Amino acid sequence: MAHFLGRSLSILSGFVGLSAPAMAGAAGWGLEANVSEPSYAVVEPTSTDLNVDAVVLSCEQGPDRRGLQLRLYLTGDGPLAPKATAAALKDDPRVELVVDGVSQRADLLFADDFVVVADTADGTMPLLSDALLDKLQAGRRLELRFDLVQQPSGQAPSFDASTVIDLQAGSGGRAVAAVRHCADQPTQHLAETPRGR
């Protein structure tokens, strides 16, 4: 199910316009630099047929607790869409997460300049569940499968695009663990626009 966030939750807008190597590149997961408690990790997809430039795991404050979001930052302006088609997009796109071959449903939520993928929430704040974070931390491969394009009448819905992330590249599971630790701290350093970029 897709939702539109009432206000932009963008706190990593400093990534917009950066080249992929400046964010992550072939090195895989990279943690927020020059801080003792990283509040985000960023990675470039190993493969994608969508306009996804970077995937960010960020620490966020909900109404009652802190948690992590998975955010997709897009190349250029426009909606999340397959690169190779100009087909009409659905009003109710959907996403499925597949970690090491095991699938899980999640929600898509749209902000001004990024897309949030979440499987739970704290009030109105979309977040990732501890169970899913456990899988991301220990897993090797994450595939996000999307159903974005309108099918012809009578045709069953199907996934038409995907983004793949190597969960162990770069800092790997340690990056996920570090950002999770940020959410557990009593005095929180929340993700914010990176300085000096």
C-alpha positions in Angstrom: 0.0 0.0 0.0 1.3 3.5 -0.8 0.9 6.5 1.3 1.9 10.1 0.9 3.6 11.7 3.9 2.0 15.0 4.9 5.3 16.8 5.1 8.8 16.1 3.9 10.8 14.0 6.3 13.9 14.7 4.4 16.9 15.0 6.7 19.4 13.7 4.2 18.7 16.1 1.4 22.5 16.7 1.3 22.7 13.4 -0.7 20.6 14.8 -3.5 22.8 15.8 -6.4 25.9 13.9 -5.1 27.4 11.3 -7.4 26.9 7.7 -6.3 30.6 7.2 -5.5 30.5 10.2 -3.1 27.8 8.3 -1.2 28.7 4.7 -1.2 29.8 3.2 -4.5 31.3 -0.3 -4.9 32.5 -0.1 -1.3 29.0 -1.0 -0.1 27.5 0.3 3.1 29.1 3.5 4.4 28.4 5.0 7.8 27.9 8.6 8.7 31.4 10.0 9.0 33.1 11.9 11.9 30.7 11.0 14.6 30.9 8.5 17.5 27.3 7.3 17.1 26.4 7.1 13.4 22.8 8.0 12.7 22.6 6.7 9.1 24.2 4.3 6.7 24.1 4.6 2.9 24.6 2.2 0.1 24.3 2.3 -3.7 22.3 -0.6 -5.2 24.3 -3.4 -6.8 21.6 -3.5 -9.5 18.4 -1.7 -10.2 16.0 -1.0 -13.1 14.5 1.9 -11.2 15.5 5.5 -10.8 17.0 4.7 -7.4 20.3 6.4 -6.7 21.0 5.4 -3.0 19.4 3.5 -0.2 19.7 5.0 3.3 19.1 3.4 6.7 18.4 6.3 9.0 17.6 6.7 12.7 14.4 8.6 13.3 12.3 9.8 16.3 8.7 8.7 16.4 6.0 9.9 18.8 6.9 7.3 21.4 10.2 5.7 20.4 13.2 6.0 18.1 13.5 3.6 15.2 15.0 3.1 11.8 13.6 3.9 8.3 14.7 2.5 4.9 14.7 5.4 2.4 15.2 5.3 -1.3 16.7 8.5 -2.8 15.9 9.0 -6.5 17.9 10.2 -9.4 16.5 13.5 -10.7 12.9 14.7 -10.2 9.8 12.7 -10.6 8.1 9.6 -9.1 9.7 6.3 -8.3 9.5 4.5 -11.7 11.2 1.9 -13.9 13.9 3.4 -16.0 13.0 1.7 -19.3 9.3 2.5 -19.6 7.0 5.4 -19.9 4.0 3.4 -18.9 1.3 4.8 -16.6 2.1 4.3 -12.9 -0.4 2.9 -10.4 -2.1 5.0 -7.8 -1.6 2.1 -5.3 1.9 0.7 -5.9 3.2 -2.0 -3.7 6.6 -3.4 -2.6 7.8 -6.7 -1.3 11.2 -7.2 0.5 13.1 -10.4 -0.1 16.0 -11.1 2.2 18.0 -14.2 1.2 15.0 -15.6 -0.6 12.4 -15.0 2.1 9.8 -12.4 1.2 7.9 -9.9 3.4 5.3 -7.4 2.6 5.9 -3.7 3.4 4.4 -0.3 2.7 5.6 2.5 0.4 5.4 6.0 1.7 6.2 9.0 -0.5 7.9 12.2 0.7 9.1 15.2 -1.3 12.4 13.8 -2.5 12.6 10.2 -1.3 10.5 7.1 -0.7 10.2 5.2 2.6 9.9 1.5 2.8 8.5 0.3 6.2 6.8 -2.7 7.7 5.6 -1.1 11.0 5.1 2.4 12.5 5.2 4.4 15.7 2.0 6.5 15.4 2.3 8.1 12.0 6.1 7.6 11.8 6.9 4.6 9.4 9.6 2.4 10.8 11.3 -1.0 10.3 10.4 -3.8 12.7 13.1 -5.4 14.9 12.4 -8.7 13.1 13.2 -7.2 9.7 16.2 -5.3 11.0 17.5 -8.6 12.4 17.3 -10.0 8.8 19.0 -7.0 7.3 21.8 -7.2 9.8 22.5 -10.9 9.3 21.4 -11.3 5.7 23.5 -11.3 2.5 21.1 -10.0 -0.2 18.1 -7.7 -0.1 15.8 -7.4 -3.1 13.1 -4.8 -3.2 10.4 -5.9 -5.7 8.0 -3.3 -6.9 4.6 -3.3 -8.6 4.5 0.2 -10.0 3.1 0.0 -13.5 -0.6 -0.3 -14.4 -1.4 -3.6 -15.9 -3.9 -4.0 -18.8 -7.4 -4.7 -17.8 -7.9 -8.3 -16.7 -4.2 -8.9 -16.1 -3.1 -9.9 -12.6 -0.8 -7.6 -10.7 2.8 -8.5 -10.9 6.2 -7.1 -9.9 7.7 -5.1 -12.7 10.9 -3.6 -11.2 13.5 -4.4 -8.5 16.5 -3.0 -6.6 19.1 -5.3 -5.2 21.5 -4.5 -2.3 24.5 -6.5 -1.1 23.8 -6.4 2.7 27.4 -7.5 3.5 29.3 -5.2 1.2 31.4 -2.5 2.9 30.6 -2.2 6.6 27.8 -4.8 6.0 25.9 -6.0 9.1 28.1 -3.8 11.3 26.5 -0.7 9.6 23.0 -1.9 10.4 24.1 -2.7 14.0 25.7 0.8 14.4 22.5 2.6 13.3 20.4 0.3 15.5 22.6 1.3 18.4 21.8 4.9 17.6 18.1 4.2 18.1 18.8 2.6 21.4 20.6 5.6 22.9 18.8 7.7 25.6 20.1 10.9 24.1 19.6 10.5 20.4 21.8 11.8 17.6 19.2 11.7 14.8 20.1 11.6 11.2 20.6 15.1 9.7 22.0 16.6 6.6 25.6 15.6 6.3 28.0 18.5 6.9 30.9 19.4 4.7 29.4 17.8 1.5 
